[in-house]
Amino acid sequence: MRIHINQAVPGCVLVNDVFAVNETPVVRKQTALTEQLVEIIKQFLIEYIEVKPVLVNGDPFSPVKEAEVNSRHQQPEFEDIYDTAVEAHEAMWRSWKAGGAIEMTKARAVLAPLLESLEEHASSVFTSYQFIDQEKYDSHHAIAVALLAAFLAKKHGCSRKEWVGAALAGLLCDASLARNSASGQSEADKHPIQSYQMAKAAGTVSDEVLLAILQHHEREDGSGYPLKMKSGKIYVLSSLVAAADMYHAMAGERLNSEGKSAFHVMQELAVHSFGKLPPAVIETLTEQFITVMTGKKVQLADGRTASIVHLDRREIEYPLVQLDKDKEVVQLNETLAIHHVL
């Protein structure tokens, strides 16, 4: 019988192999599930499995109704899950810094709860730069890039395997920076290769994820690094991770140094990324930003609050908004711009 993973109980026997992001089964058929195995399957974001109608001990299996069991698994607020993920990544980062290996089970466990509600919290995915704690910047950046890369890959038409892979690549693409104490740009430019090597050593990472890690700083015009690849040789997931990486890095930098919003960043990316990223990737990023931000509450530079009415892709930085106080509709400009998203 086909059941939701939340309906599974210890003793359920799998009818089929359970696959995730590569050709090796996560759990093989005829396996009797334990609580630990159920949690591992959840970490791979597998929603449905086939099990026998009889438990391993011979008792009949009557699953609780899916609606009931799902109501018992209500997720906490997105920000709470995000903060938990950042703390978990911090622990991994300290381990890597001390020479520890990447543990893919832990990496997937960090992402799983966030990816389950990815589309429901799309606006938080685009505004996660506002959560940044500078003391934990690397972990904030890794989680934010993972989420945005997955969201963009999903909206770009990628398969489930691919968008989950984009999330893993985003999470791990800077892993080697935890160990890199050398100074200088030439050393920093090697980190995609070093992160690739760390991920490959984990042994359970698909080639697609490894390639996205290796190529996330490559650019269509050959100006990227470490291999100076050009258009036609760069994997699409690599470009989607690159777009997420650029967006979050620029948004965090502008927020801290200039007080400028993601709308300013999107304007820069829309204008200056042609030739660097594939046009289709830029279009996905732009289109999703507009879709997610239309209707959002924002605070303007003068302290007033408003709702976004319309975003023009030719001038994303200055949308049309309706002021909350008097309901006046105004076109924002350089003098009256968005300070941050509420």
N, C-alpha and C positions, 0 to 999 in steps of 0.2 A: 504494500500500500504506500501511497505517496503522502508524506506528512511534512509540515513545516518543521524546521530544525528546533524551534521552541517547543514543539510537541514531543520531541524525542525524550526518552527516559533511559537510565541505565538498564541494560539488558536487551534493548532493541537490537535486532540483527539486520545488518545491511544486505540488501539484495544485489546492489551494484557497487562498483568502485566509485569513490567520491573524488572527483578531479577539481583542481583549482586553476592555477596559472601556468602549469607545464604538463608534460606528458606522464609524470609520475603521480599515482593516486595519493591523495592526502590520507585516506583510509581505504583499505581494500574490502571488497565484498566478503560476506560471511563473517565479518567482524562483529562481535558483540560490543555495543557501545558502553563506555563508562562516562562518568561526569566529565573527566578530563578530555576524552575524545570528542564529546559534544561541544565543549568549549573550543577545542582546536578547529573543528569544522566551522563554528561561528566566526572564528578569526579570519577565515578565508572568504567570509561574506557569502557562504553557500546557504540559500534559503530553504530549499526543498531536497529531501532525500527519499529513497525507496527502502522500506523496511518490511520484514516479514510480519504476518499477523499474529505471530507467536513469539514470546520472549525467549531468551536463551535457556531459561529454566523450565520452559514448556507451558507457562501460563499464557492465556490469550492476551493480546495487547489491544486495548481500547483507548486510543489517544483522546485527550481532552480536546474539546472543540477549539479550532484555531483562534476564533475571536476571543475566547476566554483566556487562552494562554498568552496571546499577544497583549491583552489588557494588563496582564501581570508583569509584563516586561516593558513598562513605560520608561522611556529614557529621561534622565535629568536634563536640565537646561543645557543648550549647546555650549555656552561659555564655561560651564562646569566641566563638561566632557573635554573641551579644548584645554582648559587649565590642567586637567589630569594628564592629558596626552603630553603637554609641555613638560610636566614633572617627570613623566616616564622617559621622555627623550633625554632630559637632563641626566638621568641615571645611566642611560645608554652612552651618552656623550662622555661621561666621566670614565666609563669602562673602556671606551675606545681610546681615550687619552692615555689610559694606563696600559695600553697595548692589547686590550681585550678584542675578541672577534665579534663581528656582527652576528647576532642571533636572530634569524628570520622569524621565529615564533614570536619573539618579543616585539619585533618591528611590526608584524601584522596585527598583534594584539593592541598596539598603540593606536593604529589607524581604524580598526574595525568599528568601534562605536561611532566614530565621526562619519565614516563613509555610509553607514546605515541611514543617516538622515541628511545626506549631502544636499539634495535639491530642496528639501524643506527649509534649510538654513543657508540658502545661496547668498543672501545679502551679507551674512556674517562671514562667509568664505571670502567675499570681496572686500570686507572691511576689517579683517583680522589684523591688519597692520596697526589698527588702533589699540590692540591689546598688548602691544610690545612692551616688555620689560627689558631694558637694555642689558641688565646683568645676565639675562637668559636669552639674548638675541638669537644665538645660533639655533636653539630649540624652537623658539617662536617661528623663525624663518623656515625651518625644516617642516614643521607641521603645516604652516600656512601654504607653502609651495606644494606639499603633497595634496592638500585638499583642493586647491585651485587647479592643479594639473589634472586631477581626477575629474573634476567638474567640467573643465574645458574638453577633455578627451571624450567624456560622455556626450557632450553637446556637439562635438565634432563628428559624431557618428561611429566612434570606436566601439568595439565589442566590450562586454563586461571584463573579460580577461585583460584587455588592453587598458581600460581606464583604471582598473585596480593596479595594474602594472605601472601606470603613470604615477599613481599615488606612492607606490613603493620607491620608484626612481626619485621622485621629489623628496621623499623622506631621507634617502641615503646618498644623494648625489654630492653632498658636502661632508660626508662622514670622515674622510681622511683629514679634514681641517682640524679635527680634534687632536690629531697627532702632529700636525705640521707646525713646528716651532720656528722654522726657518723664516727669515725675512726676505723681502724682495719679490717683485712681480713674477720673475721667472720661476721661482719656486712655487708661488701660489698658482701659477698657470698649470702646474702638474697635478693639481688636486683631482680633476676628473679621472685621470688614469689611476691614481692611487685609490680613489673611492671605488672605481670599477674593480680593482684588484681585491679590495676588502670584501666587496659584495660577492664576487666570484668565489672567493675562498669559503663563503658560507655554504656553498654547494647546492642550495635549493632555489636559486634565483634563475628565472628564465632568461634566455638570450635577449629578448626584447627589452627587459628591464635593464640588463647590463649595458645594452647599447644606448639606452636613454640616459643612463648615468654617465657613460663615457662621452656622449655628444652634447650634453646640455649647455655647453658654452660655445658650440660651433655655430657659425652664422652663414647664411646663404651666399654671401659675397666673398667668403673665404677669410673674413677678418677675425673669426673666432679662434678658439684654442681648445684642446692642445694639438690637434692634427690638421688645422687649417682646411677643413673640408668645405666643399661648396655645394650648391643646390644640386639635388639629384642623388647625393650620397648621404644626406642627413635623414635619419628615420623620423617619421612624423611624430612619434611620441617624444622624441628628443626635442623637437621644436615646441611642442605643447608644454613640456616641462620648462623649457627655456623661457617661454612667454610668462608662465606663472612665476618663475624665478625673478625675471626682470620687473614684473609688475610689483611684487611684494617688496623687493629691495628698493625700488624707486619710491614707492609709497611711504615706506618707513623712513627713508632718508629725507624726503620732502616734509613729512610730518614733523620730524625732529629738528631739522635745520631751518625750514622756511615756513612752517605752519600751513603748507599747501595740502590740498586734499587729493584723493584718488582721481578726481575729475581732471585735475591738472596733469597727473601722471598719464591718464588715458589719452589726453590730448597729445602729449609728447610721444607716447607709443604709437598712436595712430598715424602720426606724421612722420616720425623718424625711424620706424621699424621696417619700412619697405626696403627690401634689399638685404635686410638682416634676418627676418623671419618670413616663412611662406605667406603669401597674401591670404590664403584660406585660413591660416591660423590667426592672423591679425583680425580677419573678419569675424571669426568665432569669438575671440576675446572681446572685440568691440560690440558685437551684437548681444552677447550675454551680459556685458556690463550695462548696456542701455536697458535691456529687458529687466534686469534685477533692480536697477536704481530708479526706474520710473515708478513714481508713487511713494518713494522713500522720504522720510522726514529728515531734514538737514538743519544745521545751525549755520547761519550766515556770518560773515566777518564782522558785522555790526552787532551780533548777539541775537538777532531775531531768528525765529524758527519758521520753516516753510516746508511745503511738500513739492516734490519735483513733478511737474506737469508734462514736460516734453524735453527730450534730449535729441539734439541734432548732431549726427556723427561727424559733421564738418566742424563743429565747435562744441565738443563735449564739455569743455571746461566751464561753459556758461549756459546752463540749461534755463528753461522757462520754469518759474516756480510760482506757487500760490502762497502768499504770506498767511501764517496762522492767525495773526491778530485781527486784520481787517479784510482778509480774503482777497486782497488785491493780487492780480497776476502781474509779475514783473519779469523782465529779461535780465538775467545777471550779466555782469560785465567785470572788467578789471578792478573797478573800485568796489563793487558789491559782489563778492564771490562766496563760494561755499567754504566754510571752515572745517566742518566735519559732519559725518553721517550719524544720525541719532539711532 
